[in-house]
Amino acid sequence: MKNVAIGNTTLQASAVALGIMRMVSLNVDDAAKVLDTVTDKGVNFIDSADIYGGGKSEKIFGQALKKSGVKREDLIIQSKGGIVLDPKRSHGDLVFGQRYDFSKQHLLEAVDGILQRMGIDYLDFFLLHRPDALMEPDQVAAAFDELQAAGKVRHFGLSNCNPMQIELLQSAVSQKLMVNQLQFGVMHTGPIDFGLHMNMSDDRSVNHDGEIIEYSRLHNMTIQAWSPYQYGTFEGPFIDNPKFPELNAKLQEIADAKGVTKNAIATAWILRHPANMQVILGSMNQDHLKESIAGADVQLTKQEWYDIYFAAGNTLP
């Protein structure tokens, strides 16, 4: 398994991580099998959020961890907080917030709840889950200081934030922000499209993300790619989807040449980017997980990477 350094820490994390949002759909025995499967393949990084499954995903994870053959100290465990769940709009593993809340009290309570549900003493990483428009940086700084001093959180980061939001927060917190979690993948390429279409006037030249990849590389922040096999946000997977015949044909062609599956090639496509990204796998299907994890050991050529980009419907000026 290829490893990546997270931020400027000395932690060597697996290039692919297991996201447990959908663990709410499993019983404890099956969840333990998933943990054993991914760790046997070299995955040592777990990603969660306090709202996943309304908190039930973390409860199942905690019980599964005790039942599995995996030791807590062999894992890097990350969770996110800052979203107040909206029960009226949330169902199953699909969750929505009624507000974002980065107040000190909410963040402290969020971490305590995460640790209690997971049955662990500390988080390796705690991320702010999407930007709060009413964020007061000094409140976040106070929460981070208290959490770190209490030994409850070792490192911090955020998700879905642009460079100026990061700069604003970093100006107040004493800890280096290590991680930014973003949607990125073969069918979600906005963060690189506008750079390729620099000085053009077409739709792809529009900058929606504020040079976030370039910023992350300059500041040694690890980008964690979520929903790597989805098109849109919640529309569904693009692999084996008849809406994308050219892309699937190209993925299959390269997969056959490499002796892996299309899932592995989609993983390898993200990891080929020199930003030193990490891919978050959200499936609970053990076969799909094994196929996707295999992509961490596949090296694409530059032409293969661009050919996949073209097959996804993208162009170069």
C-alpha positions in Angstrom: 0.0 0.0 0.0 1.3 3.4 -1.0 1.6 5.8 2.0 1.2 9.6 2.2 2.3 12.0 4.9 -0.6 13.9 6.3 0.2 17.6 6.3 3.5 18.2 8.0 3.1 15.4 10.5 5.3 12.3 10.6 2.3 10.1 10.3 2.4 7.7 7.4 -1.2 7.1 6.3 -2.5 4.8 3.7 -3.1 6.5 0.4 -6.7 5.3 0.6 -8.9 5.7 3.7 -12.1 4.0 4.8 -15.0 6.4 5.1 -17.6 5.0 7.5 -20.6 7.1 6.5 -22.5 4.0 5.2 -21.5 1.8 8.1 -24.9 2.6 9.6 -26.3 0.0 7.1 -24.2 -2.8 8.6 -24.5 -4.9 11.8 -21.5 -5.1 14.1 -20.3 -8.4 12.8 -20.3 -7.3 9.1 -18.7 -3.9 10.1 -15.9 -5.8 11.9 -15.3 -7.9 8.7 -15.0 -4.7 6.7 -12.4 -3.4 9.1 -10.5 -6.6 8.9 -10.7 -6.6 5.1 -9.4 -3.1 4.6 -6.6 -3.3 7.2 -5.4 -6.6 5.7 -5.0 -4.6 2.5 -2.9 -1.9 4.2 -5.5 0.7 5.0 -4.8 2.4 8.4 -6.9 5.6 8.1 -10.6 5.9 9.1 -12.7 8.9 8.2 -16.0 9.8 9.9 -18.2 12.6 10.9 -20.5 13.0 13.9 -23.6 13.3 11.7 -23.1 10.1 9.7 -26.1 7.9 10.2 -27.2 10.4 12.8 -24.3 9.2 14.9 -25.1 5.5 14.5 -22.2 4.9 12.1 -19.7 5.9 14.8 -21.4 3.6 17.3 -21.3 0.7 15.0 -17.6 1.5 14.2 -16.7 1.6 17.8 -18.3 -1.8 18.5 -16.8 -3.3 15.4 -13.4 -2.1 16.3 -13.6 -4.0 19.6 -14.8 -7.1 17.8 -12.3 -7.0 14.9 -8.7 -8.0 15.0 -7.6 -4.4 14.6 -5.9 -2.4 17.4 -6.8 1.2 18.0 -3.1 2.2 18.1 -2.7 0.8 14.6 -5.3 3.2 13.1 -5.3 6.9 12.3 -8.9 7.9 13.2 -10.4 11.1 11.9 -13.8 12.6 12.4 -15.6 15.9 11.6 -17.9 18.2 13.4 -19.7 21.5 13.1 -22.9 20.5 11.4 -26.2 20.5 13.4 -28.2 17.6 11.9 -31.6 18.3 10.3 -33.6 15.2 11.0 -36.4 16.2 8.7 -34.1 16.1 5.6 -31.9 13.2 6.7 -32.6 9.5 6.1 -30.4 6.5 6.1 -26.8 7.4 5.3 -27.9 10.6 3.5 -27.6 13.4 6.0 -28.1 17.2 5.9 -27.6 20.0 8.3 -30.0 22.7 9.5 -27.1 24.9 10.3 -23.3 24.9 10.6 -22.0 25.8 14.0 -18.3 26.4 14.8 -19.0 27.8 18.3 -16.6 26.7 21.0 -19.4 24.9 22.9 -20.6 23.0 19.9 -17.2 21.8 18.8 -16.3 20.6 22.3 -19.6 18.8 22.6 -19.1 17.3 19.1 -15.7 15.8 19.9 -16.9 14.4 23.3 -19.8 12.8 21.5 -17.6 11.3 18.8 -15.2 9.8 21.4 -18.1 8.4 23.4 -19.7 6.7 20.4 -16.5 5.3 19.1 -15.3 4.2 22.5 -11.9 5.7 22.1 -9.8 8.2 24.0 -8.6 10.5 21.3 -8.9 11.5 17.6 -5.8 11.7 15.5 -7.6 14.4 13.4 -10.6 16.5 13.9 -12.0 18.5 10.9 -14.5 21.3 10.7 -17.2 20.0 8.5 -18.0 22.6 5.8 -17.6 26.3 6.4 -19.7 28.2 8.9 -20.6 31.7 7.5 -20.9 32.9 11.1 -17.6 31.5 12.2 -15.7 33.4 14.8 -12.1 32.3 14.5 -11.3 33.0 18.2 -14.1 30.6 19.2 -12.6 27.9 17.0 -9.1 28.6 18.4 -10.3 28.3 22.0 -12.0 25.0 21.2 -8.9 23.6 19.4 -6.6 24.6 22.3 -8.8 23.0 24.9 -9.3 19.8 22.9 -5.5 19.5 22.3 -4.6 20.3 25.9 -7.0 17.6 27.1 -5.5 15.1 24.8 -8.7 14.5 22.9 -7.5 15.7 19.5 -3.9 15.5 18.2 -4.2 17.3 14.8 -6.8 19.6 13.0 -8.1 20.4 9.6 -11.2 21.3 7.7 -13.3 20.3 4.8 -14.8 22.0 1.7 -13.0 25.3 2.4 -11.4 27.7 0.0 -8.0 29.3 0.5 -9.3 32.5 2.1 -11.5 30.7 4.5 -8.4 28.6 5.5 -6.3 31.8 5.8 -8.9 33.4 8.1 -9.0 30.4 10.4 -5.3 29.8 10.4 -4.7 33.4 11.5 -6.4 32.6 14.8 -5.6 29.0 15.6 -2.2 28.1 16.9 -2.3 24.6 15.4 -1.2 24.0 11.7 -4.3 23.1 9.7 -3.2 19.8 8.1 -6.1 18.6 6.0 -8.8 19.9 3.6 -11.4 17.4 2.5 -12.8 18.1 -1.0 -14.9 16.3 -3.6 -12.5 15.4 -6.4 -12.4 12.6 -8.9 -12.6 11.7 -12.6 -16.1 13.2 -12.8 -15.6 16.1 -10.4 -12.6 18.0 -11.8 -13.6 21.7 -11.2 -10.5 22.4 -9.1 -8.2 21.6 -12.1 -10.4 22.6 -15.1 -10.2 26.4 -14.6 -6.4 26.2 -14.4 -6.2 24.3 -17.7 -8.5 26.9 -19.2 -6.6 29.9 -17.9 -7.1 33.0 -20.0 -10.1 31.5 -21.7 -13.7 32.6 -21.7 -15.5 29.2 -21.8 -17.4 27.7 -18.9 -14.5 25.6 -17.7 -12.4 28.7 -17.1 -14.7 29.8 -14.2 -12.9 29.4 -10.9 -15.3 28.0 -8.3 -12.7 26.8 -5.8 -10.1 29.6 -5.4 -6.9 27.8 -6.5 -7.4 25.3 -3.7 -5.1 22.6 -5.1 -2.3 25.1 -5.7 -2.8 26.6 -2.3 -2.8 23.1 -0.6 0.5 22.2 -2.4 2.1 25.5 -1.3 1.0 25.1 2.3 1.6 21.3 2.6 -2.0 20.5 3.3 -3.3 17.1 2.4 -6.4 17.0 0.2 -8.7 14.1 0.9 -10.9 13.3 -2.1 -14.4 12.3 -1.0 -17.0 10.6 -3.3 -14.2 9.7 -5.7 -16.5 7.5 -7.9 -19.5 9.8 -8.0 -20.7 12.2 -10.7 -22.3 15.4 -9.5 -22.7 15.3 -5.7 -25.4 12.9 -5.0 -26.3 11.7 -8.5 -24.6 8.3 -8.3 -21.6 6.4 -9.5 -20.1 6.9 -12.9 -18.4 3.4 -13.1 -20.6 1.0 -15.1 -23.1 3.8 -15.6 -24.5 3.7 -19.2 -24.6 7.5 -19.2 -20.8 7.5 -19.6 -19.9 4.9 -22.2 -16.7 6.6 -23.4 -15.3 7.0 -19.9 -16.1 3.4 -18.9 -14.6 2.1 -22.1 -11.4 4.0 -21.5 -11.3 2.9 -17.8 -11.8 -0.7 -18.9 -9.1 -0.5 -21.6 -6.5 0.8 -19.1 -7.7 -1.6 -16.4 -7.2 -4.6 -18.7 -3.7 -3.4 -19.5 -2.9 -3.0 -15.8 -4.6 -6.2 -14.7 -7.0 -4.4 -12.3 -10.6 -3.1 -12.4 -12.1 0.2 -13.4 -12.5 1.1 -9.7 -8.7 0.7 -9.3 -8.0 3.0 -12.2 -10.4 5.7 -10.9 -8.4 5.5 -7.6 -5.1 5.6 -9.4 -6.2 8.7 -11.4 -6.6 10.7 -8.3 -3.4 9.5 -6.7 -1.5 10.3 -9.9 -1.9 14.0 -9.2 1.3 15.4 -7.6 -0.7 17.1 -4.8 -0.1 14.0 -2.7 -3.9 13.4 -2.2 -5.6 10.7 -0.2 -8.7 8.9 -1.5 -11.6 8.2 0.8 -13.5 5.0 0.0 -17.1 5.1 1.1 -18.3 1.6 0.1 -19.1 -1.1 2.6 -18.9 -3.8 -0.1 -15.8 -5.8 0.6 -15.2 -6.7 -3.1 -15.6 -3.1 -4.2 -13.2 -2.0 -1.4 -10.6 -4.5 -2.5 -10.9 -3.4 -6.1 -10.6 0.3 -5.2 -7.7 -0.2 -2.8 -5.7 -2.0 -5.5 -5.5 1.4 -7.4 -3.1 2.7 -4.8 -0.4 0.4 -6.3 -1.2 1.4 -10.0 0.9 4.0 -11.7 -0.7 5.8 -14.6 1.4 7.5 -17.3 0.7 11.1 -18.0 -1.0 10.2 -21.3 -3.2 7.7 -19.6 -4.2 10.3 -17.0 -5.1 12.8 -19.7 -6.9 10.2 -21.8 -9.2 9.4 -18.9 -9.7 13.2 -18.4 -10.8 13.5 -22.0 -13.0 10.4 -21.9 -14.8 12.1 -19.0 -15.9 14.8 -21.4 -13.2 17.3 -20.7 -11.1 19.3 -23.2 -7.9 21.2 -23.4 -8.0 24.7 -25.0 
